[in-house]
Structure formats: C-alpha cells, structure tokens
Amino acid sequence: MSHFSVLVVGEDVEKALAPYHEFECTGEDDEYVEEVDQTEEARTEYLREGNTTTRYKDTEGTLHNPFTPEGNHDNKFWRELTPEEDKKYGGKGGFFQDHDDNPEHGGLRLYSCDWHDGQPYHTKAFVWPSDGWSEVEVPESSTKSFAEFCEDYYGHTVVPFGTEPDYVDDHKYGYTLVDEKGEVTATIDRTNPNAKWDWFQVGGRWNGYFKLKDGTLGVIGEPGLQTMNKDYKPVTGNRADQCIKGDIDIEGMRDEAADKAGKEYDLVRGVAGDMSLHKTWKRCQEECQTGEFDEKNEPKVDYDKARKLYAAQDTVKRLRKNQDTIWFEADEFLMSREAHVANARARAIATFAVVKEGKWYERGEMGWWGLVRDEKDRDEWVMHFASLIDDLPDDTLLTVVDCHI
C-alpha cells in the first residue's frame, strides 16, 4: 500500500478521479464497475496440482476438516492448558510451537484465539482425539465442489438457479452461476479494472504543494499523516493545494527544491563518506541473479542475498545509523552536487500522475508520451510534465491530490 501525488487538471476533482476508484474498497457501484468472467481461471486454480488443503486422518482413513462449517477451529482438536502449561505459555498470543515439549510429535502446538466456547480469548493446545491420527495434505478439489471453491477462494456466492444476482448485498462484488443440477456455469468478478486508488484527499501528504505568487489565493486541503510528526508545521498563507496555474510561483517552487536538494546532498555526502565503491541496488540485484529465468524471460534474483549485499556497504550503514539520514538512499546521490540540484529543480512541480481530460497518465506506464514502466524514464517524465505545465492556459484550475492504493 502506498501514497502518491496526482495532479488533477480542470474542474470537479471527484468526477475526474471517479473512473479510477477501487470498487472493492469504495463500494461505489457505478458505471465504471465491470463484470469479469473468471470461470476458466478459477477452474484452473481449482484443479491445479499442488493446490492442497490440510485434513486430519483418523485410524479408519476418514478425513476430518480442522475447521467447523462456520470457519472456526474445531474444538475436538484443541484442549485447555494444564496449570503448568498456562503458567508457561498462557501469556503468549497467536500461533506458536514449543519443539522441546513433546518432540516425538513435532512439539507442542498452541494457539490463542476466540474459541467460541463461551470463554474469553485464551490459549489452547493441539491434541489428537486418539492415537493413530495423522495430518495429511489432499487436493482441494477432493474436499469441496467447484461452486464451494469459488465462494471460498473468490468470495463469489452462488446465485440460486432461476434467480437474479443480488447486487445490493450477497453478490455486490461477485457471484457464481449454476445450472439446475448445481453445476457451475460461470463465476463472475465485479470490479473496476482501471482502479488506481482506494481513497484520496486534496492535499494530504502533499498539503501546501503549490507556492503562490504574492497577492494571490488558493484552497488548502486537509493535512495527511505528517501531522503526527512532531516536526510538522501547518502550511502558511502563501501555499495551496488547489489554485489556477497563473497564480503558482513556479520559479519559486523550483528555487525551494534546489535549495533543499543542495542541503540534503551536503548532509548525505558528509555522512556517507567515500562513495566511489558504493554499489547501487540495481548492481546488487545483478550480482545476485540465480541463473534462472521467470515466465517473462527475466533473470531471477535472490533478493535476500541482494538486500544483505546492499546493506553491508559502509555507505549504507553510515546513512542508516545517522538519525538525520536514515531515510535517504545513497543511490540517489551518486552524481555531482550540480546535477543533483538540477534534477531536484526540474522535478519541483512534477507529481507521480496526472488526470487530464478524463485520462490518467502515470510515470513509467505506457501511455502519455509513450513512456514505459521503467524508472529510467523519470527524467523524460519530468521534462514532459514541465512542458505540460508551461503549455496550460493561466486560468486552468490545478489540484494536487494524495491518492492511496
């Protein structure tokens, strides 16, 4: 989940962003919600080799579900703790296992939850109903029908044969259709395939984004999570989150960004020390390739090894140990001070995405200006973004929005 800035060009911000809402979060069942047939995908997953589920097998070979039909742990497999066990384990939460206790059975398994037995949230220990039981993995297709799988895996409740889906309650986000024999004919997902955000607010983390020219006015949105930071300072009267283009002090914003970048550069380079041998994250990934390739024929990377290689560098250690540089990445400062400041100046007014005339354009996505998903296109994005701002009429309303996904 992440936050990103979006520039909305023109009037009516909500209307401009509406085509890109994530239906599963907003619940807005509007014209942007589509019905996507997932039948073949679901059937493939249902029958996929390796798609297994856990069952407990008794001495007669009968399989038992660890959970009740309501989805709760079946209490016949769990017992109350002894006083000694309660003293030792009772204060722990969640699932845990003591391998030293009862090692011949893999260790004592314990779990804390609401057991729906009339008692408060507490810990119980796993127990077999009798000797000779075992835990087995069986194909999920052997334990439930395809219709049941669609409901469990996708949340697509069955629409009784001969009736229509209930888009208000039971089938708002998807449903499964069956014939008169109860066999699945289709399982449908209801979603917005163009979703970009699950909630947004004007301003937010970018509260006070625009610097205004003297004597002009704009609209201030709501501050975001930065208000929880003790160093947060409310925006002043010369800032805005919404205003007309002609009232923005663009050169002032670029000067501010350049000044800030210069100070950050001096700080980071001073703390990091000699960066001539620093390996970028990209270089670390290249050195930690496994020799195998994924479905897109891209080299696979041992990311754990790459992270350790990157973090072991003196430059990275120094930055992360210093409270003032803990959030800075050395990779961004492997250039001259002049180049770093120039980049910051160019990026001063560029947001991550733009919504203009009903279309969404995003840095690194194939779309506006033919950009592709690759971080190396940032400079090209910034260049065209600056061109966009320069070409807009001065009376164009601009709004910066904090989007979350």
N, C-alpha and C positions, 0 to 999 in steps of 0.2 A: 504494500500500500504506500502511496506517495502523494505529495503535493506538487503541483506545477502551476506556473503562471500562464494565463491565457489573455490575450488582447482581443476584446470584442469591438469590432468596428461598426459603428452605427447605433441606432436607437434600439430599445427594448432588449435588454440583455437576456432576460429569461426566455423570450421567444427565440433568440439567436442560439441559445445553448440547448434548448429543448430536444432537438433531433439527436442529441448525443448522450442522453441520460441512460444510466444503467437501470433497466426496468426492475431487476431483482432487488435493488435497493430503494429506488424511489417509489415503486408501486404505481407509477403513473401509467395507466393502461390507455395509451393514446395511439395516434396514427403511426407512430414510429415503432410500435411493437409488432413483430412478425412471428409467424408460426413456422418453425423449422422442423422438418421431418428427421428424427434421429433413429428411425427404426433399424436401418442396416448397421449403423454404428453401435447401437445398443445390443443387437443380436450378436455382432462380432465379439463384443466385450463379454457378453453372457456365456458364450461358448469358448472363449479364449483359453488356451492351455496355460495353466498357472493361475487362473482366476479361481482361487480356492477359498474355503471358509473353514473355521475350526469347529469340530464336533468332538464330543466325548463318547467313546465306545464302551459299552458295558460287556460283561462276560458272555452274553448271548449274541454279541455282534450288533446289537441295536445302537443306532446313533442318537445322541441327545444334544439338543441345542443348549449352549451355555447361557442363553438369554430367554426370558419369557416372551410371549407374543407381544407384550407391551414394550419390549426393548430393555427391560431391567435384568440385572444379574439374577440368575435362578438361585434362590437361597439354598437349594439342596446341595449345591457345590461349595457352600461357604458356612463356616461355623463361627461362633463367638470366641473371642480370645480367652485363654486362661488368665487368671490374675497375674501370673508371672509374665506372660506374653503381653498383656495390656500394659504392664509397667515398663516393658522394654520397647514395645512398638506403638502403643496407643496414641502417642503424640505426633506420629508421622502422618503425612497426608498423601493422597494419590495412590498409585501402584508402586510397590517395592518388593524386593525379594531378598531374603537372607540365605545365601548359599551355604553358610556354615550350619544352619539349622535344618535337619532332615536332608542331608546331602544325597542320600541314595535316591531321593525323588526330585533332585534338582534344586532343593532348597525350599524353605517355607515361603509361600506366596501370600502376600497380604494386600488388601485394597480398602481404601476409605471412600465411602460414598453414602448416599441416602438409600438404604436397602428397602424402603417402602414396607417396613415391618412395624411401624408404629413407634420406632425409636429414633432419636436424633442421629445426625450424620456421625458415623463412627467406623472403626476398622474391624474387618473380619479376616479370617484365614481360610485359604482354599483347602478343600478336603474332598476326597473321592467318597461317594456313597458307600462303597465297599471295595475290597481288594480285587484286583484284576481289571479295573477300568484303565483306559488309556486315552491320550489326546491324539487325534488324527486330523489331517487336512484332506478335505474331499472337494471335488469340483462343485462350485456354487450351483451349477445347473442341475445337480443331483438333489439339491435340498429345497429348491423353490422353482415355481413356474416362471416363465419369461415375463408374465404380467407382474408377478411379485417382484422380480428383479428390477423392472422398470420403475416401480414405485419406490423400492429401497434405494436404488442407485441414483436415479434421476429425480425422484420426488414426483413422478408422473402418476397420479392416482387414476385408477380405471374409471372410465365413463360407462355406466351400465348400458348394455346393448339396448338400442332403441330409444335412448335419451340423448340430450344435447349436453355439451360441456357446461359446467357452471363457472363462468369466467369471473364471478364475484368472489367466490370462496374456494371451493375444492380444486378447481382447475385453472386458477388465475395464471400460474406460472408454467403450466404444462399438464398434459394428460395422456392417457393411453386408451386407444380404441380397441374393442374386442368384437368378435362376431358372436352369433347365437350360441356357439359352443364354448365361448370364453377364451378363444384363441386370439392372440394379439394381431391386429391388422395394421396398426401404426402407433408409434409413440411420438408425441409432439412436444417440442420445447417452445415456450413463448418467451421471446427475448428481443432486445434491440441489438442487432448485430453491429450497429455503428456506435455502440456505447463507448464513451471516453471518460465519464465522471459519474460518481455516485452521490456527491454533494458538492456545492460550491458556495462561495460568498464573495461579494465585492470587497476587495482589499485583502483581508486575511493575513497570511504571512507576508504579503506584499503591500500591506497597509501604508498609504502615503507614497505610492510608487512614483507618481509624477511630481516633478518640481515645477511650480507655477511661476510665470513671469510676474513681476511686481504689478499690483493693482488688479489682478485677475482672481476669479473664484472658481472653485471646483467642488466636487462632492467627495466626502471622506466616508469610506465604508467601515466595516467592523474589523477590529484588530483580530489576529489569529492567535495561535498558541504562544507567540513570543511574549504575550502579556504575562505569562507565567515566569518569564526570565526576570531576575531582579534588576538586570541592566536595561530592561525595556523602557524607552521613553516615548510617551504619546507623540503622535505626529503634530507638527506645527501648522500654522495657518497658511504657509506657502506650499503645502503639499496637497495632493488629491489622488483619488483612485478613479475618478471619472471627471472628464473635462473635454473641452473642444481642443482640437490639435493646435490651433493657433495660440492657445494660452499656455502651452507647455514650454518651459525653458529647456529646450533640448540640449543646447550647448552647455548649460549649467549642469544638467544631469551627467553629461559626458565628462565635464571637468571634475565633478564629485567622484565619479567612478575611477577616473585616472588617479586622483589624489589618494583614494582609498587603496587602490591596487599597488601604488608605489610604496605605501607604508606597509602593506602586507608582504610585499616582496622583500623589503629590507628586514622585516621581522623573521620571515621563514628562512631566508638565506643565512641570516645571522645565527639562527638556532640549528639549522641542519648541517652547517659546515660545508666541507668539500663535497660537492655533488657530482663530480666528474665520473665517478664509478657507479652512480645510482642506476639501478635497473628499473625501468618502468613496469607497471603492472602488465602491460602488453608483452614486454620482453619476458617477464617471469612466466606468463602463460605459454609462450612459445618454447621456453626451455623445459616446460613440464608436460609436454604433449606425450600421450601414451603410445603413439604409433598406430592407433586405431582411428577409424573414421565413423562419423554418425551418418544418419539417413540422408543428410544433405551433402555428404562427402566432405564435411568439415572435420579438421583434426580434433580428436577428443583430448581434453585437458584434465590432468589430475589437479583439481582446484585446491584441495587441501595442501598438497605439496607446493603449489604456486603461491598460496597465501603465506605459508611458512617462509618460503624463499624471500618473498617481498618484505614481510615483517621483520626478518632477521637483519635487514640492512641498517647500518648505523644511522643513515639519514632518517629513516622511518622511525627508528627507536627514539632519536632525539626529539623529533616533532611530537611524538605521542606522549613523551614524558613531560613535555612543557605544557602547562595549562593554557597558555596563550596560543599554542599552535596545534593542539590536539586534534582539531577538526580539519586541518589543512593537509592536502596531499602533495607530496614532493613532486609528483609528475607534472603538476601544473606550473612549476617554477623552473623547468629545465630550459630556460631561454634567457635572453638578456633582459635587463630591467626595462629597457626602452620598448622591447617587443611585448612584454607582459602588460605594461601600462597602455600601449597602443591597442592591444586586444580588449582590455577592460573598457577603454573608451569607446571602442566600436560596439561592444555588447551592452552598453549602458542602458539602452532603452528596449532591447530585444527580449521578448518573452519566449517561453517554450513553444507556444502555439498561438495561432491567430484564427478567429472566426470572422469571415468577411463575406457578405452577400450570400449567406446561407451555407457556406462551405468551411470545413475545418482543415487547416493546414498545420502540420506539425514538423518540428525539426527532426530530420532523419527518416521521415516517412516518405515514400514515393508519392508525389502529389504536386503541390505548388513548386514551380521552378524545377521539377524533375529530380528532386532530391531523393536519396536512398537512405535506408536505415543503416547509418554508419556514422560514428562520432566524428570522423574526419571531415564531415560536411558542415561542421559548426560554423566555420569561417564563412562559407558560402551562404549559409542561412542568415548570418548576421549581416552580411553585405546586402542581400536582397531585402531583409527586414528594414534596414536603414533606407533603402530605396523606396519601399512601400510608404514609410512614414513621410518621407520627403515629397512623394507624389500625391498624397491625400490633400484635399482642399482644407483650408484652415478652419472651416466651420464644421468639420467632421467630428462627431462625438466618439470619444475613445474611453473604454473602461477596462481596467485590469482586474481580473478575477482569479481568486485562489481556488483551483479545482483539485478535488481529491479522488483517487481511484484505488 
